[in-house]
Amino acid sequence: MKSGVLFLVTSVFSVIAWAQSPMAMQASQVLEKISSAGYQNIDQLELKHGVYKAEALDSNQQEVDIRISADTGQFLPTEVNVPKRDMLSVAQKLEKQGNAVREIKLAASGQYYTVELTNAQGEKQKLRVDANEKVKPVSAS
């Protein structure tokens, strides 16, 4: 009985100590580190599982996913988001279908384009076009 109570008390204090342990890097420090490394237009910052993830533009104006260890502050390998289809080919395909493209944006993830257009019937639509050019309507926000 005593060992069960001791285990429970030890476990509770361990969880409390773990929950209160501060991260080595705060969000503002991570943002400063990213900016000072030459990245621009930081789109978002998120902390998950001890890793800060951000989206930004590198010195070549390419969108990149940046990962920084919250404990060490070290940059982790960076991924470049290169879309499989370029913006021109997406716009041309939609226009060949009788649509008038009004706006087209590449998502920061590089996985899809958001397109605002007027279709052949004169209706305004907002679509999402993924890397394989599958078109999906985007629900109104």
Backbone bond lengths (Angstrom), bond angles and torsions (degrees), N, CA, C in turn:
res aa  C-N    CA-C-N  psi(-1)  N-CA   C-N-CA  omega(-1)  CA-C   N-CA-C  phi
1 M - - - 1.444 - - 1.518 110.44 -
2 K 1.368 115.67 -45.75 1.460 119.03 -178.95 1.517 111.12 -62.11
3 S 1.329 117.40 -39.61 1.463 119.82 -178.55 1.527 110.55 -68.00
4 G 1.345 117.84 -33.47 1.470 121.62 177.38 1.516 111.05 -66.01
5 V 1.336 116.69 -43.77 1.461 121.15 178.67 1.525 110.02 -66.61
6 L 1.329 116.87 -42.81 1.463 120.96 179.04 1.525 110.46 -61.22
7 F 1.336 117.33 -42.48 1.466 121.65 178.50 1.524 110.11 -61.83
8 L 1.343 116.87 -44.10 1.455 121.61 -179.52 1.522 111.02 -62.91
9 V 1.330 117.78 -46.39 1.464 122.12 179.19 1.524 110.56 -62.68
10 T 1.320 117.11 -44.44 1.466 121.39 178.52 1.520 110.66 -61.82
11 S 1.325 116.91 -42.22 1.464 121.24 -179.78 1.520 111.05 -63.75
12 V 1.333 116.79 -43.42 1.467 120.80 -179.83 1.522 110.41 -61.94
13 F 1.333 118.00 -46.28 1.458 120.48 179.78 1.521 111.84 -66.15
14 S 1.317 117.60 -33.67 1.467 120.71 177.60 1.519 110.93 -65.55
15 V 1.335 116.38 -42.68 1.467 120.54 179.23 1.522 110.13 -65.40
16 I 1.326 117.46 -42.80 1.464 120.67 178.97 1.522 110.30 -62.47
17 A 1.295 118.34 -44.35 1.470 121.58 179.36 1.522 110.54 -63.40
18 W 1.330 117.76 -41.07 1.466 121.06 179.27 1.527 110.37 -65.13
19 A 1.339 117.68 -42.48 1.461 121.31 -177.61 1.519 111.72 -66.76
20 Q 1.333 117.56 -28.45 1.449 120.86 -176.77 1.521 113.49 -94.37
21 S 1.325 118.61 -5.76 1.461 119.08 -178.04 1.527 109.92 -70.53
22 P 1.327 117.32 125.30 1.460 120.40 -177.12 1.525 111.40 -75.23
23 M 1.328 115.69 150.47 1.455 120.73 174.26 1.524 107.48 -72.55
24 A 1.300 116.31 149.56 1.458 120.61 178.84 1.525 110.60 -66.16
25 M 1.329 117.41 -33.12 1.465 121.76 -178.05 1.532 109.69 -118.03
26 Q 1.315 115.98 130.60 1.457 121.49 173.38 1.527 108.57 -89.62
27 A 1.321 117.46 162.88 1.467 121.94 -177.35 1.528 111.61 -56.75
28 S 1.332 117.38 -43.15 1.473 119.79 -178.79 1.528 111.23 -63.96
29 Q 1.326 117.12 -36.44 1.467 120.29 177.69 1.529 110.93 -66.96
30 V 1.315 116.39 -38.93 1.464 120.69 179.08 1.524 109.74 -65.41
31 L 1.327 117.03 -44.02 1.467 120.49 178.87 1.525 111.24 -61.83
32 E 1.335 117.14 -41.22 1.472 120.55 176.40 1.525 110.74 -62.22
33 K 1.321 117.22 -42.25 1.465 121.68 -179.46 1.526 110.61 -63.07
34 I 1.322 116.95 -43.28 1.460 121.39 179.35 1.526 110.34 -63.49
35 S 1.326 116.84 -46.58 1.471 121.16 179.75 1.518 111.83 -62.96
36 S 1.324 116.96 -43.56 1.468 119.95 -178.24 1.523 112.04 -69.58
37 A 1.340 117.35 -18.04 1.468 120.87 176.61 1.531 111.49 -83.58
38 G 1.342 116.78 0.45 1.460 120.40 175.57 1.514 115.53 98.34
39 Y 1.313 117.60 1.91 1.468 119.72 177.95 1.524 109.22 -79.29
40 Q 1.332 115.68 147.47 1.463 121.29 -177.38 1.525 110.05 -126.86
41 N 1.322 114.40 167.34 1.470 121.85 174.95 1.529 111.85 48.09
42 I 1.302 115.73 55.81 1.462 120.54 178.73 1.525 107.47 -64.50
43 D 1.311 115.57 120.11 1.459 121.78 -172.20 1.525 112.22 -85.90
44 Q 1.315 117.65 -42.24 1.460 121.06 -178.81 1.519 109.47 -157.61
45 L 1.315 115.22 160.01 1.461 121.35 175.55 1.515 106.90 -137.02
46 E 1.323 115.80 131.85 1.455 121.04 -176.76 1.526 108.87 -141.81
47 L 1.326 116.57 138.99 1.460 121.88 177.82 1.520 109.13 -110.14
48 K 1.333 115.68 120.08 1.465 121.46 176.56 1.514 108.88 -141.01
49 H 1.309 115.92 131.41 1.467 122.44 173.88 1.533 112.52 52.92
50 G 1.337 116.46 39.24 1.455 120.27 176.51 1.517 115.30 78.88
51 V 1.334 117.43 11.74 1.464 121.19 179.78 1.523 108.96 -129.40
52 Y 1.342 115.56 126.40 1.459 120.22 172.20 1.520 107.76 -81.51
53 K 1.331 116.04 133.75 1.462 120.99 176.68 1.518 107.85 -120.21
54 A 1.335 115.63 133.37 1.460 121.23 179.06 1.518 109.15 -135.99
55 E 1.319 115.43 157.02 1.458 121.91 173.49 1.518 106.36 -118.31
56 A 1.339 116.46 134.07 1.460 120.87 -177.36 1.520 109.48 -157.97
57 L 1.334 115.85 178.21 1.460 122.05 174.66 1.520 108.70 -102.34
58 D 1.341 116.39 136.63 1.464 119.71 176.20 1.528 109.60 -86.68
59 S 1.329 117.93 -174.09 1.468 122.10 -176.59 1.524 112.55 -65.01
60 N 1.336 117.98 -19.19 1.469 122.32 177.01 1.523 111.81 -94.77
61 Q 1.331 116.59 10.28 1.462 123.55 -179.13 1.532 112.86 63.75
62 Q 1.329 117.08 25.95 1.460 121.97 174.20 1.522 108.50 -93.94
63 E 1.327 115.95 141.02 1.454 119.98 176.68 1.522 109.39 -73.70
64 V 1.325 115.85 132.10 1.458 120.91 -179.51 1.526 110.05 -132.54
65 D 1.318 114.88 152.22 1.459 121.91 170.65 1.517 106.34 -95.87
66 I 1.316 116.44 123.44 1.465 121.79 -179.25 1.520 107.74 -106.79
67 R 1.311 116.19 136.19 1.458 121.82 178.08 1.524 108.38 -127.18
68 I 1.326 115.78 130.21 1.467 121.97 -179.54 1.527 108.39 -131.70
69 S 1.318 116.24 132.55 1.457 121.20 177.19 1.523 109.12 -67.13
70 A 1.323 116.78 127.19 1.463 120.62 178.98 1.522 111.29 -69.64
71 D 1.320 117.79 -26.27 1.463 121.44 -178.73 1.522 112.84 -82.03
72 T 1.335 116.81 -44.50 1.468 120.24 -174.49 1.523 113.62 -100.88
73 G 1.337 117.36 -20.53 1.460 120.39 -176.27 1.519 113.32 77.44
74 Q 1.317 117.33 7.79 1.466 121.37 -178.81 1.527 110.71 -83.73
75 F 1.356 114.67 142.15 1.456 119.76 173.07 1.524 108.19 -68.78
76 L 1.304 116.99 136.43 1.456 123.12 174.44 1.530 107.19 -99.91
77 P 1.315 119.28 163.46 1.470 119.90 -177.26 1.531 112.20 -48.66
78 T 1.331 115.45 134.63 1.461 122.99 -175.87 1.522 110.22 -99.87
79 E 1.313 115.41 140.22 1.458 121.33 178.49 1.523 109.17 -106.42
80 V 1.333 117.16 136.58 1.461 122.39 175.75 1.520 107.63 -95.60
81 N 1.326 115.94 131.28 1.463 120.89 179.56 1.520 109.61 -91.21
82 V 1.299 116.94 103.27 1.459 121.49 178.68 1.525 107.70 -112.75
83 P 1.344 117.32 116.96 1.460 118.37 -179.75 1.523 111.38 -66.23
84 K 1.329 116.17 147.63 1.462 120.62 179.39 1.521 111.57 -75.10
85 R 1.310 117.75 -25.24 1.470 123.51 177.27 1.519 107.66 -119.96
86 D 1.343 117.04 135.77 1.458 118.01 178.17 1.527 110.23 -81.89
87 M 1.321 115.08 162.26 1.449 122.33 -175.22 1.531 111.48 -60.47
88 L 1.331 116.67 -39.36 1.461 121.18 -178.96 1.529 111.16 -60.49
89 S 1.328 117.80 -47.12 1.470 119.73 -178.14 1.528 111.69 -65.42
90 V 1.333 117.08 -34.36 1.465 120.26 177.76 1.525 109.83 -66.66
91 A 1.340 116.99 -46.95 1.469 120.81 179.66 1.526 110.71 -61.96
92 Q 1.327 117.29 -44.24 1.464 120.65 -179.66 1.528 111.48 -61.19
93 K 1.308 117.35 -42.35 1.466 120.80 -179.43 1.526 110.74 -63.45
94 L 1.332 116.95 -43.53 1.461 120.30 179.66 1.527 111.44 -66.66
95 E 1.338 116.87 -38.94 1.465 120.43 179.71 1.531 111.34 -68.48
96 K 1.317 118.23 -34.36 1.471 121.24 177.06 1.527 111.16 -63.82
97 Q 1.321 116.58 -22.88 1.463 121.51 179.05 1.529 111.81 -87.48
98 G 1.351 117.06 6.71 1.459 121.27 177.20 1.516 114.91 91.96
99 N 1.307 118.18 11.91 1.465 122.46 179.76 1.521 110.81 -94.07
100 A 1.325 116.46 151.23 1.463 121.91 172.74 1.531 107.25 -108.91
101 V 1.315 116.78 108.68 1.464 121.60 -178.31 1.525 108.80 -74.60
102 R 1.335 116.74 124.57 1.463 121.79 179.08 1.523 111.92 -100.13
103 E 1.319 116.65 -33.11 1.470 120.51 -179.85 1.517 108.21 -155.06
104 I 1.327 115.36 141.34 1.465 120.11 177.27 1.525 107.79 -142.07
105 K 1.331 116.28 130.99 1.470 121.80 -178.34 1.519 109.31 -134.22
106 L 1.306 115.28 140.08 1.457 120.88 173.03 1.522 107.94 -87.71
107 A 1.307 116.96 127.89 1.464 120.94 177.19 1.520 109.39 -64.85
108 A 1.315 116.17 151.06 1.466 120.78 -178.80 1.525 112.02 -58.06
109 S 1.312 117.03 -27.19 1.463 120.19 179.50 1.520 112.06 -72.52
110 G 1.342 116.94 -17.69 1.456 120.73 -177.78 1.518 113.02 75.08
111 Q 1.318 117.29 8.78 1.462 121.62 -175.62 1.526 113.79 -93.24
112 Y 1.333 117.52 -21.35 1.464 119.89 -177.85 1.530 110.87 -156.59
113 Y 1.335 114.37 161.25 1.459 122.78 173.13 1.527 107.80 -106.76
114 T 1.318 116.40 141.90 1.453 121.45 169.44 1.521 105.76 -101.33
115 V 1.331 116.49 126.44 1.459 121.68 -174.28 1.521 109.47 -124.40
116 E 1.338 116.01 129.59 1.459 121.17 170.61 1.513 106.17 -106.37
117 L 1.339 115.87 130.04 1.461 119.39 -176.77 1.515 110.48 -147.89
118 T 1.329 114.11 167.47 1.454 121.84 169.90 1.516 105.56 -111.52
119 N 1.328 116.81 123.07 1.466 119.41 -176.31 1.531 110.75 -80.03
120 A 1.316 116.56 179.31 1.467 122.48 -176.51 1.534 112.26 -61.94
121 Q 1.326 117.21 -23.43 1.466 121.11 178.77 1.531 112.31 -89.45
122 G 1.327 117.53 3.77 1.460 122.13 178.95 1.518 114.38 84.49
123 E 1.320 117.93 9.16 1.461 121.72 -179.41 1.529 110.30 -90.02
124 K 1.321 115.32 136.59 1.470 119.68 176.58 1.524 108.29 -81.29
125 Q 1.338 115.09 136.62 1.457 120.70 -179.64 1.520 109.92 -138.07
126 K 1.314 114.50 154.33 1.461 121.48 172.26 1.519 106.32 -120.94
127 L 1.331 116.16 123.52 1.456 121.79 -176.05 1.512 110.98 -123.64
128 R 1.322 114.84 159.96 1.460 121.96 172.20 1.527 106.39 -118.33
129 V 1.337 115.83 125.31 1.457 121.25 -179.83 1.522 107.33 -114.13
130 D 1.327 117.21 117.12 1.464 119.52 -177.11 1.529 111.77 -86.26
131 A 1.289 117.20 -176.28 1.470 122.69 -175.10 1.524 112.31 -60.36
132 N 1.318 117.57 -25.62 1.463 121.12 178.68 1.522 111.90 -96.45
133 E 1.320 116.23 10.63 1.463 124.82 -179.96 1.522 113.62 63.06
134 K 1.311 116.96 28.17 1.460 119.90 171.17 1.524 106.70 -77.36
135 V 1.304 117.47 129.52 1.462 122.05 -175.99 1.520 109.03 -98.18
136 K 1.343 115.26 129.71 1.458 121.15 179.14 1.522 108.37 -130.47
137 P 1.349 118.92 131.98 1.465 119.81 175.03 1.527 109.66 -64.35
138 V 1.320 116.02 146.29 1.458 121.47 176.73 1.516 107.01 -103.42
139 S 1.318 117.55 128.03 1.461 120.24 -179.23 1.515 109.85 -66.08
140 A 1.315 115.64 145.59 1.468 121.07 -179.08 1.510 109.50 -63.16
141 S 1.337 115.27 139.14 1.464 118.33 -179.42 1.493 111.67 -107.40
